[in-house]
Amino acid sequence: MKAILFLAALLPFLACAKDTKHQIRKIIKSHVAEVRSCLPTNVASSERGKLVLTFEINNLGKVNSAIVNEYQSTFKNSEVTKCIIDKLKSWDFPAAPSRKTIWITYPFFLDNNKTSN
């Protein structure tokens, strides 16, 4: 019985977390053109791969910090990575709960012909 009550107490939190994930995904997708603008326009360039970023959203909805998850990323262009992180830090996300932060890990699939996220 205690386990059921505990689970019932967590349900609003889980629903909020799922909604927040959806909002974050929607915001990132709305900025795909900005991400694309970081990729080289040189046709000879074959820049492609997966860039996995872990970033922290503060209680104002701003990104405090972002790092590359080296173990999951296959994209290695540091100039493009810095550009994407700079763009990410300018976007507005849902605010974390008061005096808390939200940590997000998100994959960007990069190809200079197209970018899908």
KOLGU-4560 file (N, C-alpha, C; in nm, 3 decimals, padded with zeros to 5 digits):
<recs>
<n_xx: 00.082 n_yy: -00.119 n_zz: 00.000 ca_xx: 00.000 ca_yy: 00.000 ca_zz: 00.000 c_xx: 00.086 c_yy: 00.126 c_zz: 00.000 mol: A seq: 1 type: MET>
<n_xx: 00.197 n_yy: 00.126 n_zz: 00.077 ca_xx: 00.285 ca_yy: 00.242 ca_zz: 00.080 c_xx: 00.346 c_yy: 00.267 c_zz: -00.057 mol: A seq: 2 type: LYS>
<n_xx: 00.381 n_yy: 00.160 n_zz: -00.128 ca_xx: 00.441 ca_yy: 00.175 ca_zz: -00.261 c_xx: 00.343 c_yy: 00.241 c_zz: -00.357 mol: A seq: 3 type: ALA>
<n_xx: 00.216 n_yy: 00.206 n_zz: -00.348 ca_xx: 00.115 ca_yy: 00.265 ca_zz: -00.436 c_xx: 00.100 c_yy: 00.414 c_zz: -00.406 mol: A seq: 4 type: ILE>
<n_xx: 00.098 n_yy: 00.450 n_zz: -00.278 ca_xx: 00.088 ca_yy: 00.590 ca_zz: -00.240 c_xx: 00.210 c_yy: 00.669 c_zz: -00.288 mol: A seq: 5 type: LEU>
<n_xx: 00.327 n_yy: 00.608 n_zz: -00.275 ca_xx: 00.449 ca_yy: 00.673 ca_zz: -00.320 c_xx: 00.444 c_yy: 00.698 c_zz: -00.470 mol: A seq: 6 type: PHE>
<n_xx: 00.400 n_yy: 00.597 n_zz: -00.545 ca_xx: 00.388 ca_yy: 00.609 ca_zz: -00.690 c_xx: 00.286 c_yy: 00.717 c_zz: -00.725 mol: A seq: 7 type: LEU>
<n_xx: 00.173 n_yy: 00.719 n_zz: -00.655 ca_xx: 00.070 ca_yy: 00.819 ca_zz: -00.681 c_xx: 00.124 c_yy: 00.959 c_zz: -00.655 mol: A seq: 8 type: ALA>
<n_xx: 00.208 n_yy: 00.973 n_zz: -00.554 ca_xx: 00.267 ca_yy: 01.104 ca_zz: -00.525 c_xx: 00.365 c_yy: 01.147 c_zz: -00.634 mol: A seq: 9 type: ALA>
<n_xx: 00.427 n_yy: 01.051 n_zz: -00.700 ca_xx: 00.523 ca_yy: 01.082 ca_zz: -00.807 c_xx: 00.458 c_yy: 01.112 c_zz: -00.941 mol: A seq: 10 type: LEU>
<n_xx: 00.336 n_yy: 01.068 n_zz: -00.963 ca_xx: 00.274 ca_yy: 01.082 ca_zz: -01.095 c_xx: 00.270 c_yy: 01.226 c_zz: -01.146 mol: A seq: 11 type: LEU>
<n_xx: 00.232 n_yy: 01.326 n_zz: -01.067 ca_xx: 00.236 ca_yy: 01.463 ca_zz: -01.121 c_xx: 00.377 c_yy: 01.505 c_zz: -01.162 mol: A seq: 12 type: PRO>
<n_xx: 00.479 n_yy: 01.465 n_zz: -01.087 ca_xx: 00.617 ca_yy: 01.497 ca_zz: -01.121 c_xx: 00.656 c_yy: 01.432 c_zz: -01.253 mol: A seq: 13 type: PHE>
<n_xx: 00.622 n_yy: 01.304 n_zz: -01.270 ca_xx: 00.656 ca_yy: 01.233 ca_zz: -01.393 c_xx: 00.588 c_yy: 01.295 c_zz: -01.514 mol: A seq: 14 type: LEU>
<n_xx: 00.461 n_yy: 01.336 n_zz: -01.497 ca_xx: 00.389 ca_yy: 01.399 ca_zz: -01.607 c_xx: 00.454 c_yy: 01.533 c_zz: -01.643 mol: A seq: 15 type: ALA>
<n_xx: 00.494 n_yy: 01.608 n_zz: -01.543 ca_xx: 00.561 ca_yy: 01.736 ca_zz: -01.567 c_xx: 00.693 c_yy: 01.714 c_zz: -01.639 mol: A seq: 16 type: CYS>
<n_xx: 00.768 n_yy: 01.613 n_zz: -01.595 ca_xx: 00.898 ca_yy: 01.585 ca_zz: -01.657 c_xx: 00.881 c_yy: 01.549 c_zz: -01.803 mol: A seq: 17 type: ALA>
<n_xx: 00.780 n_yy: 01.468 n_zz: -01.835 ca_xx: 00.756 ca_yy: 01.428 ca_zz: -01.973 c_xx: 00.717 c_yy: 01.550 c_zz: -02.057 mol: A seq: 18 type: LYS>
<n_xx: 00.633 n_yy: 01.636 n_zz: -02.002 ca_xx: 00.591 ca_yy: 01.758 ca_zz: -02.071 c_xx: 00.712 c_yy: 01.850 c_zz: -02.094 mol: A seq: 19 type: ASP>
<n_xx: 00.797 n_yy: 01.860 n_zz: -01.994 ca_xx: 00.917 ca_yy: 01.944 ca_zz: -02.007 c_xx: 01.008 c_yy: 01.890 c_zz: -02.116 mol: A seq: 20 type: THR>
<n_xx: 01.027 n_yy: 01.759 n_zz: -02.121 ca_xx: 01.110 ca_yy: 01.699 ca_zz: -02.227 c_xx: 01.053 c_yy: 01.733 c_zz: -02.365 mol: A seq: 21 type: LYS>
<n_xx: 00.921 n_yy: 01.724 n_zz: -02.378 ca_xx: 00.856 ca_yy: 01.756 ca_zz: -02.505 c_xx: 00.879 c_yy: 01.902 c_zz: -02.542 mol: A seq: 22 type: HIS>
<n_xx: 00.865 n_yy: 01.993 n_zz: -02.444 ca_xx: 00.887 ca_yy: 02.135 ca_zz: -02.470 c_xx: 01.031 c_yy: 02.162 c_zz: -02.512 mol: A seq: 23 type: GLN>
<n_xx: 01.126 n_yy: 02.098 n_zz: -02.446 ca_xx: 01.267 ca_yy: 02.118 ca_zz: -02.481 c_xx: 01.295 c_yy: 02.068 c_zz: -02.621 mol: A seq: 24 type: ILE>
<n_xx: 01.243 n_yy: 01.951 n_zz: -02.655 ca_xx: 01.261 ca_yy: 01.896 ca_zz: -02.790 c_xx: 01.201 c_yy: 01.991 c_zz: -02.894 mol: A seq: 25 type: ARG>
<n_xx: 01.083 n_yy: 02.046 n_zz: -02.865 ca_xx: 01.017 ca_yy: 02.137 ca_zz: -02.958 c_xx: 01.099 c_yy: 02.265 c_zz: -02.977 mol: A seq: 26 type: LYS>
<n_xx: 01.155 n_yy: 02.317 n_zz: -02.869 ca_xx: 01.237 ca_yy: 02.439 ca_zz: -02.877 c_xx: 01.361 c_yy: 02.413 c_zz: -02.961 mol: A seq: 27 type: ILE>
<n_xx: 01.428 n_yy: 02.301 n_zz: -02.937 ca_xx: 01.549 ca_yy: 02.269 ca_zz: -03.015 c_xx: 01.514 c_yy: 02.255 c_zz: -03.162 mol: A seq: 28 type: ILE>
<n_xx: 01.405 n_yy: 02.185 n_zz: -03.193 ca_xx: 01.365 ca_yy: 02.168 ca_zz: -03.333 c_xx: 01.331 c_yy: 02.302 c_zz: -03.399 mol: A seq: 29 type: LYS>
<n_xx: 01.282 n_yy: 02.397 n_zz: -03.322 ca_xx: 01.249 ca_yy: 02.528 ca_zz: -03.379 c_xx: 01.375 c_yy: 02.609 c_zz: -03.415 mol: A seq: 30 type: SER>
<n_xx: 01.490 n_yy: 02.564 n_zz: -03.366 ca_xx: 01.615 ca_yy: 02.635 ca_zz: -03.391 c_xx: 01.709 c_yy: 02.557 c_zz: -03.486 mol: A seq: 31 type: HIS>
<n_xx: 01.654 n_yy: 02.465 n_zz: -03.563 ca_xx: 01.736 ca_yy: 02.383 ca_zz: -03.653 c_xx: 01.812 c_yy: 02.471 c_zz: -03.753 mol: A seq: 32 type: VAL>
<n_xx: 01.750 n_yy: 02.578 n_zz: -03.801 ca_xx: 01.818 ca_yy: 02.666 ca_zz: -03.897 c_xx: 01.943 c_yy: 02.728 c_zz: -03.835 mol: A seq: 33 type: ALA>
<n_xx: 01.936 n_yy: 02.762 n_zz: -03.707 ca_xx: 02.053 ca_yy: 02.818 ca_zz: -03.638 c_xx: 02.164 c_yy: 02.714 c_zz: -03.628 mol: A seq: 34 type: GLU>
<n_xx: 02.126 n_yy: 02.590 n_zz: -03.599 ca_xx: 02.225 ca_yy: 02.482 ca_zz: -03.591 c_xx: 02.289 c_yy: 02.463 c_zz: -03.729 mol: A seq: 35 type: VAL>
<n_xx: 02.207 n_yy: 02.461 n_zz: -03.832 ca_xx: 02.259 ca_yy: 02.446 ca_zz: -03.969 c_xx: 02.356 c_yy: 02.557 c_zz: -04.006 mol: A seq: 36 type: ARG>
<n_xx: 02.330 n_yy: 02.679 n_zz: -03.955 ca_xx: 02.416 ca_yy: 02.792 ca_zz: -03.989 c_xx: 02.558 c_yy: 02.774 c_zz: -03.935 mol: A seq: 37 type: SER>
<n_xx: 02.575 n_yy: 02.685 n_zz: -03.838 ca_xx: 02.708 ca_yy: 02.659 ca_zz: -03.782 c_xx: 02.790 c_yy: 02.564 c_zz: -03.870 mol: A seq: 38 type: CYS>
<n_xx: 02.724 n_yy: 02.490 n_zz: -03.957 ca_xx: 02.795 ca_yy: 02.392 ca_zz: -04.040 c_xx: 02.865 c_yy: 02.460 c_zz: -04.156 mol: A seq: 39 type: LEU>
<n_xx: 02.980 n_yy: 02.407 n_zz: -04.197 ca_xx: 03.052 ca_yy: 02.466 ca_zz: -04.310 c_xx: 02.969 c_yy: 02.456 c_zz: -04.438 mol: A seq: 40 type: PRO>
<n_xx: 02.979 n_yy: 02.558 n_zz: -04.521 ca_xx: 02.904 ca_yy: 02.558 ca_zz: -04.647 c_xx: 02.988 c_yy: 02.502 c_zz: -04.762 mol: A seq: 41 type: THR>
<n_xx: 03.112 n_yy: 02.470 n_zz: -04.735 ca_xx: 03.202 ca_yy: 02.415 ca_zz: -04.836 c_xx: 03.149 c_yy: 02.279 c_zz: -04.881 mol: A seq: 42 type: ASN>
<n_xx: 03.116 n_yy: 02.267 n_zz: -05.009 ca_xx: 03.060 ca_yy: 02.143 ca_zz: -05.063 c_xx: 03.157 c_yy: 02.027 c_zz: -05.048 mol: A seq: 43 type: VAL>
<n_xx: 03.287 n_yy: 02.055 n_zz: -05.053 ca_xx: 03.386 ca_yy: 01.948 ca_zz: -05.042 c_xx: 03.394 c_yy: 01.891 c_zz: -04.901 mol: A seq: 44 type: ALA>
<n_xx: 03.345 n_yy: 01.966 n_zz: -04.806 ca_xx: 03.350 ca_yy: 01.921 ca_zz: -04.667 c_xx: 03.250 c_yy: 01.808 c_zz: -04.645 mol: A seq: 45 type: SER>
<n_xx: 03.293 n_yy: 01.707 n_zz: -04.574 ca_xx: 03.203 ca_yy: 01.595 ca_zz: -04.544 c_xx: 03.179 c_yy: 01.587 c_zz: -04.394 mol: A seq: 46 type: SER>
<n_xx: 03.149 n_yy: 01.701 n_zz: -04.334 ca_xx: 03.122 ca_yy: 01.707 ca_zz: -04.191 c_xx: 02.990 c_yy: 01.638 c_zz: -04.162 mol: A seq: 47 type: GLU>
<n_xx: 02.996 n_yy: 01.532 n_zz: -04.085 ca_xx: 02.874 ca_yy: 01.466 ca_zz: -04.042 c_xx: 02.902 c_yy: 01.382 c_zz: -03.919 mol: A seq: 48 type: ARG>
<n_xx: 02.797 n_yy: 01.356 n_zz: -03.846 ca_xx: 02.811 ca_yy: 01.275 ca_zz: -03.727 c_xx: 02.710 c_yy: 01.314 c_zz: -03.621 mol: A seq: 49 type: GLY>
<n_xx: 02.722 n_yy: 01.250 n_zz: -03.508 ca_xx: 02.631 ca_yy: 01.277 ca_zz: -03.396 c_xx: 02.706 c_yy: 01.357 c_zz: -03.290 mol: A seq: 50 type: LYS>
<n_xx: 02.648 n_yy: 01.469 n_zz: -03.252 ca_xx: 02.702 ca_yy: 01.553 ca_zz: -03.146 c_xx: 02.605 c_yy: 01.545 c_zz: -03.028 mol: A seq: 51 type: LEU>
<n_xx: 02.652 n_yy: 01.489 n_zz: -02.918 ca_xx: 02.567 ca_yy: 01.475 ca_zz: -02.800 c_xx: 02.612 c_yy: 01.578 c_zz: -02.697 mol: A seq: 52 type: VAL>
<n_xx: 02.520 n_yy: 01.668 n_zz: -02.663 ca_xx: 02.548 ca_yy: 01.773 ca_zz: -02.566 c_xx: 02.471 c_yy: 01.748 c_zz: -02.438 mol: A seq: 53 type: LEU>
<n_xx: 02.535 n_yy: 01.772 n_zz: -02.326 ca_xx: 02.469 ca_yy: 01.771 ca_zz: -02.196 c_xx: 02.472 c_yy: 01.914 c_zz: -02.148 mol: A seq: 54 type: THR>
<n_xx: 02.353 n_yy: 01.968 n_zz: -02.119 ca_xx: 02.347 ca_yy: 02.107 ca_zz: -02.079 c_xx: 02.255 c_yy: 02.126 c_zz: -01.959 mol: A seq: 55 type: PHE>
<n_xx: 02.281 n_yy: 02.236 n_zz: -01.888 ca_xx: 02.210 ca_yy: 02.267 ca_zz: -01.765 c_xx: 02.120 c_yy: 02.389 c_zz: -01.786 mol: A seq: 56 type: GLU>
<n_xx: 01.991 n_yy: 02.372 n_zz: -01.756 ca_xx: 01.894 ca_yy: 02.481 ca_zz: -01.767 c_xx: 01.863 c_yy: 02.532 c_zz: -01.626 mol: A seq: 57 type: ILE>
<n_xx: 01.873 n_yy: 02.663 n_zz: -01.607 ca_xx: 01.850 ca_yy: 02.719 ca_zz: -01.474 c_xx: 01.703 c_yy: 02.755 c_zz: -01.452 mol: A seq: 58 type: ASN>
<n_xx: 01.674 n_yy: 02.816 n_zz: -01.337 ca_xx: 01.536 ca_yy: 02.848 ca_zz: -01.303 c_xx: 01.481 c_yy: 02.968 c_zz: -01.381 mol: A seq: 59 type: ASN>
<n_xx: 01.561 n_yy: 03.026 n_zz: -01.469 ca_xx: 01.514 ca_yy: 03.132 ca_zz: -01.559 c_xx: 01.494 c_yy: 03.079 c_zz: -01.701 mol: A seq: 60 type: LEU>
<n_xx: 01.523 n_yy: 02.951 n_zz: -01.722 ca_xx: 01.509 ca_yy: 02.891 ca_zz: -01.854 c_xx: 01.628 c_yy: 02.916 c_zz: -01.945 mol: A seq: 61 type: GLY>
<n_xx: 01.740 n_yy: 02.954 n_zz: -01.887 ca_xx: 01.862 ca_yy: 02.979 ca_zz: -01.964 c_xx: 01.962 c_yy: 02.866 c_zz: -01.943 mol: A seq: 62 type: LYS>
<n_xx: 02.047 n_yy: 02.844 n_zz: -02.042 ca_xx: 02.150 ca_yy: 02.741 ca_zz: -02.032 c_xx: 02.269 c_yy: 02.798 c_zz: -01.958 mol: A seq: 63 type: VAL>
<n_xx: 02.301 n_yy: 02.738 n_zz: -01.844 ca_xx: 02.418 ca_yy: 02.780 ca_zz: -01.765 c_xx: 02.546 c_yy: 02.728 c_zz: -01.827 mol: A seq: 64 type: ASN>
<n_xx: 02.545 n_yy: 02.601 n_zz: -01.864 ca_xx: 02.666 ca_yy: 02.539 ca_zz: -01.919 c_xx: 02.626 c_yy: 02.426 c_zz: -02.012 mol: A seq: 65 type: SER>
<n_xx: 02.718 n_yy: 02.392 n_zz: -02.100 ca_xx: 02.696 ca_yy: 02.282 ca_zz: -02.194 c_xx: 02.830 c_yy: 02.216 c_zz: -02.221 mol: A seq: 66 type: ALA>
<n_xx: 02.830 n_yy: 02.083 n_zz: -02.223 ca_xx: 02.952 ca_yy: 02.007 ca_zz: -02.252 c_xx: 02.921 c_yy: 01.899 c_zz: -02.355 mol: A seq: 67 type: ILE>
<n_xx: 03.023 n_yy: 01.857 n_zz: -02.424 ca_xx: 03.011 ca_yy: 01.750 ca_zz: -02.522 c_xx: 03.026 c_yy: 01.616 c_zz: -02.451 mol: A seq: 68 type: VAL>
<n_xx: 02.935 n_yy: 01.526 n_zz: -02.479 ca_xx: 02.946 ca_yy: 01.390 ca_zz: -02.429 c_xx: 03.038 c_yy: 01.315 c_zz: -02.527 mol: A seq: 69 type: ASN>
<n_xx: 03.165 n_yy: 01.309 n_zz: -02.493 ca_xx: 03.267 ca_yy: 01.253 ca_zz: -02.584 c_xx: 03.244 c_yy: 01.105 c_zz: -02.617 mol: A seq: 70 type: GLU>
<n_xx: 03.185 n_yy: 01.033 n_zz: -02.524 ca_xx: 03.166 ca_yy: 00.889 ca_zz: -02.544 c_xx: 03.057 c_yy: 00.858 c_zz: -02.645 mol: A seq: 71 type: TYR>
<n_xx: 02.958 n_yy: 00.945 n_zz: -02.655 ca_xx: 02.846 ca_yy: 00.920 ca_zz: -02.746 c_xx: 02.857 c_yy: 00.999 c_zz: -02.876 mol: A seq: 72 type: GLN>
<n_xx: 02.944 n_yy: 01.098 n_zz: -02.881 ca_xx: 02.955 ca_yy: 01.183 ca_zz: -02.999 c_xx: 03.052 c_yy: 01.125 c_zz: -03.101 mol: A seq: 73 type: SER>
<n_xx: 03.013 n_yy: 01.136 n_zz: -03.227 ca_xx: 03.104 ca_yy: 01.099 ca_zz: -03.336 c_xx: 03.148 c_yy: 01.222 c_zz: -03.415 mol: A seq: 74 type: THR>
<n_xx: 03.082 n_yy: 01.335 n_zz: -03.392 ca_xx: 03.115 ca_yy: 01.460 ca_zz: -03.460 c_xx: 03.232 c_yy: 01.526 c_zz: -03.386 mol: A seq: 75 type: PHE>
<n_xx: 03.337 n_yy: 01.562 n_zz: -03.457 ca_xx: 03.460 ca_yy: 01.607 ca_zz: -03.392 c_xx: 03.506 c_yy: 01.748 c_zz: -03.429 mol: A seq: 76 type: LYS>
<n_xx: 03.427 n_yy: 01.826 n_zz: -03.500 ca_xx: 03.468 ca_yy: 01.960 ca_zz: -03.540 c_xx: 03.444 c_yy: 02.056 c_zz: -03.424 mol: A seq: 77 type: ASN>
<n_xx: 03.551 n_yy: 02.099 n_zz: -03.358 ca_xx: 03.537 ca_yy: 02.182 ca_zz: -03.238 c_xx: 03.483 c_yy: 02.322 c_zz: -03.268 mol: A seq: 78 type: SER>
<n_xx: 03.513 n_yy: 02.375 n_zz: -03.385 ca_xx: 03.462 ca_yy: 02.507 ca_zz: -03.423 c_xx: 03.310 c_yy: 02.505 c_zz: -03.438 mol: A seq: 79 type: GLU>
<n_xx: 03.259 n_yy: 02.404 n_zz: -03.506 ca_xx: 03.115 ca_yy: 02.388 ca_zz: -03.523 c_xx: 03.048 c_yy: 02.362 c_zz: -03.389 mol: A seq: 80 type: VAL>
<n_xx: 03.110 n_yy: 02.277 n_zz: -03.308 ca_xx: 03.057 ca_yy: 02.245 ca_zz: -03.175 c_xx: 03.044 c_yy: 02.372 c_zz: -03.091 mol: A seq: 81 type: THR>
<n_xx: 03.147 n_yy: 02.456 n_zz: -03.090 ca_xx: 03.142 ca_yy: 02.581 ca_zz: -03.013 c_xx: 03.029 c_yy: 02.670 c_zz: -03.064 mol: A seq: 82 type: LYS>
<n_xx: 03.012 n_yy: 02.678 n_zz: -03.194 ca_xx: 02.905 ca_yy: 02.759 ca_zz: -03.252 c_xx: 02.768 c_yy: 02.710 c_zz: -03.205 mol: A seq: 83 type: CYS>
<n_xx: 02.747 n_yy: 02.578 n_zz: -03.207 ca_xx: 02.619 ca_yy: 02.522 ca_zz: -03.166 c_xx: 02.594 c_yy: 02.548 c_zz: -03.017 mol: A seq: 84 type: ILE>
<n_xx: 02.697 n_yy: 02.532 n_zz: -02.935 ca_xx: 02.682 ca_yy: 02.559 ca_zz: -02.792 c_xx: 02.650 c_yy: 02.707 c_zz: -02.769 mol: A seq: 85 type: ILE>
<n_xx: 02.715 n_yy: 02.796 n_zz: -02.841 ca_xx: 02.685 ca_yy: 02.939 ca_zz: -02.829 c_xx: 02.539 c_yy: 02.968 c_zz: -02.866 mol: A seq: 86 type: ASP>
<n_xx: 02.490 n_yy: 02.905 n_zz: -02.972 ca_xx: 02.349 ca_yy: 02.923 ca_zz: -03.012 c_xx: 02.257 c_yy: 02.869 c_zz: -02.903 mol: A seq: 87 type: LYS>
<n_xx: 02.288 n_yy: 02.749 n_zz: -02.853 ca_xx: 02.207 ca_yy: 02.684 ca_zz: -02.750 c_xx: 02.193 c_yy: 02.773 c_zz: -02.627 mol: A seq: 88 type: LEU>
<n_xx: 02.299 n_yy: 02.841 n_zz: -02.590 ca_xx: 02.297 ca_yy: 02.928 ca_zz: -02.471 c_xx: 02.210 c_yy: 03.053 c_zz: -02.490 mol: A seq: 89 type: LYS>
<n_xx: 02.173 n_yy: 03.083 n_zz: -02.613 ca_xx: 02.090 ca_yy: 03.201 ca_zz: -02.636 c_xx: 01.940 c_yy: 03.168 c_zz: -02.640 mol: A seq: 90 type: SER>
<n_xx: 01.905 n_yy: 03.041 n_zz: -02.641 ca_xx: 01.765 ca_yy: 03.001 ca_zz: -02.652 c_xx: 01.695 c_yy: 03.006 c_zz: -02.516 mol: A seq: 91 type: TRP>
<n_xx: 01.564 n_yy: 03.023 n_zz: -02.518 ca_xx: 01.482 ca_yy: 03.023 ca_zz: -02.396 c_xx: 01.414 c_yy: 02.887 c_zz: -02.382 mol: A seq: 92 type: ASP>
<n_xx: 01.436 n_yy: 02.823 n_zz: -02.269 ca_xx: 01.378 ca_yy: 02.694 ca_zz: -02.237 c_xx: 01.280 c_yy: 02.708 c_zz: -02.121 mol: A seq: 93 type: PHE>
<n_xx: 01.201 n_yy: 02.603 n_zz: -02.093 ca_xx: 01.116 ca_yy: 02.607 ca_zz: -01.974 c_xx: 01.205 c_yy: 02.621 c_zz: -01.850 mol: A seq: 94 type: PRO>
<n_xx: 01.162 n_yy: 02.704 n_zz: -01.758 ca_xx: 01.240 ca_yy: 02.727 ca_zz: -01.637 c_xx: 01.241 c_yy: 02.604 c_zz: -01.548 mol: A seq: 95 type: ALA>
<n_xx: 01.355 n_yy: 02.580 n_zz: -01.487 ca_xx: 01.365 ca_yy: 02.473 ca_zz: -01.388 c_xx: 01.292 c_yy: 02.519 c_zz: -01.261 mol: A seq: 96 type: ALA>
<n_xx: 01.253 n_yy: 02.426 n_zz: -01.175 ca_xx: 01.190 ca_yy: 02.465 ca_zz: -01.050 c_xx: 01.280 c_yy: 02.561 c_zz: -00.971 mol: A seq: 97 type: PRO>
<n_xx: 01.221 n_yy: 02.643 n_zz: -00.888 ca_xx: 01.294 ca_yy: 02.743 ca_zz: -00.811 c_xx: 01.418 c_yy: 02.685 c_zz: -00.743 mol: A seq: 98 type: SER>
<n_xx: 01.529 n_yy: 02.756 n_zz: -00.762 ca_xx: 01.659 ca_yy: 02.719 ca_zz: -00.705 c_xx: 01.706 c_yy: 02.580 c_zz: -00.747 mol: A seq: 99 type: ARG>
<n_xx: 01.660 n_yy: 02.533 n_zz: -00.858 ca_xx: 01.702 ca_yy: 02.402 ca_zz: -00.911 c_xx: 01.753 c_yy: 02.421 c_zz: -01.053 mol: A seq: 100 type: LYS>
<n_xx: 01.812 n_yy: 02.317 n_zz: -01.105 ca_xx: 01.851 ca_yy: 02.316 ca_zz: -01.246 c_xx: 01.805 c_yy: 02.184 c_zz: -01.307 mol: A seq: 101 type: THR>
<n_xx: 01.791 n_yy: 02.184 n_zz: -01.437 ca_xx: 01.756 ca_yy: 02.064 ca_zz: -01.513 c_xx: 01.876 c_yy: 02.031 c_zz: -01.600 mol: A seq: 102 type: ILE>
<n_xx: 01.919 n_yy: 01.905 n_zz: -01.597 ca_xx: 02.027 ca_yy: 01.859 ca_zz: -01.684 c_xx: 01.965 c_yy: 01.781 c_zz: -01.799 mol: A seq: 103 type: TRP>
<n_xx: 02.001 n_yy: 01.817 n_zz: -01.920 ca_xx: 01.947 ca_yy: 01.754 ca_zz: -02.041 c_xx: 02.063 c_yy: 01.700 c_zz: -02.122 mol: A seq: 104 type: ILE>
<n_xx: 02.047 n_yy: 01.580 n_zz: -02.174 ca_xx: 02.141 ca_yy: 01.525 ca_zz: -02.273 c_xx: 02.064 c_yy: 01.512 c_zz: -02.402 mol: A seq: 105 type: THR>
<n_xx: 02.117 n_yy: 01.573 n_zz: -02.508 ca_xx: 02.044 ca_yy: 01.578 ca_zz: -02.634 c_xx: 02.138 c_yy: 01.551 c_zz: -02.751 mol: A seq: 106 type: TYR>
<n_xx: 02.096 n_yy: 01.462 n_zz: -02.843 ca_xx: 02.180 ca_yy: 01.433 ca_zz: -02.961 c_xx: 02.142 c_yy: 01.523 c_zz: -03.080 mol: A seq: 107 type: PRO>
<n_xx: 02.241 n_yy: 01.577 n_zz: -03.144 ca_xx: 02.224 ca_yy: 01.650 ca_zz: -03.269 c_xx: 02.286 c_yy: 01.565 c_zz: -03.378 mol: A seq: 108 type: PHE>
<n_xx: 02.208 n_yy: 01.530 n_zz: -03.480 ca_xx: 02.260 ca_yy: 01.452 ca_zz: -03.593 c_xx: 02.295 c_yy: 01.552 c_zz: -03.703 mol: A seq: 109 type: PHE>
<n_xx: 02.424 n_yy: 01.567 n_zz: -03.727 ca_xx: 02.472 ca_yy: 01.673 ca_zz: -03.816 c_xx: 02.524 c_yy: 01.619 c_zz: -03.947 mol: A seq: 110 type: LEU>
<n_xx: 02.487 n_yy: 01.686 n_zz: -04.053 ca_xx: 02.533 ca_yy: 01.656 ca_zz: -04.188 c_xx: 02.525 c_yy: 01.787 c_zz: -04.263 mol: A seq: 111 type: ASP>
<n_xx: 02.630 n_yy: 01.827 n_zz: -04.335 ca_xx: 02.623 ca_yy: 01.958 ca_zz: -04.398 c_xx: 02.524 c_yy: 01.961 c_zz: -04.515 mol: A seq: 112 type: ASN>
<n_xx: 02.466 n_yy: 01.849 n_zz: -04.552 ca_xx: 02.358 ca_yy: 01.850 ca_zz: -04.651 c_xx: 02.221 c_yy: 01.867 c_zz: -04.585 mol: A seq: 113 type: ASN>
<n_xx: 02.209 n_yy: 01.816 n_zz: -04.461 ca_xx: 02.084 ca_yy: 01.830 ca_zz: -04.386 c_xx: 02.116 c_yy: 01.809 c_zz: -04.238 mol: A seq: 114 type: LYS>
<n_xx: 02.031 n_yy: 01.858 n_zz: -04.152 ca_xx: 02.047 ca_yy: 01.841 ca_zz: -04.009 c_xx: 01.914 c_yy: 01.796 c_zz: -03.953 mol: A seq: 115 type: THR>
<n_xx: 01.915 n_yy: 01.683 n_zz: -03.882 ca_xx: 01.792 ca_yy: 01.636 ca_zz: -03.819 c_xx: 01.815 c_yy: 01.621 c_zz: -03.670 mol: A seq: 116 type: SER>
<n_xx: 01.717 n_yy: 01.662 n_zz: -03.591 ca_xx: 01.727 ca_yy: 01.654 ca_zz: -03.445 c_xx: 01.599 c_yy: 01.600 c_zz: -03.388 mol: A seq: 117 type: ASN>
</recs>
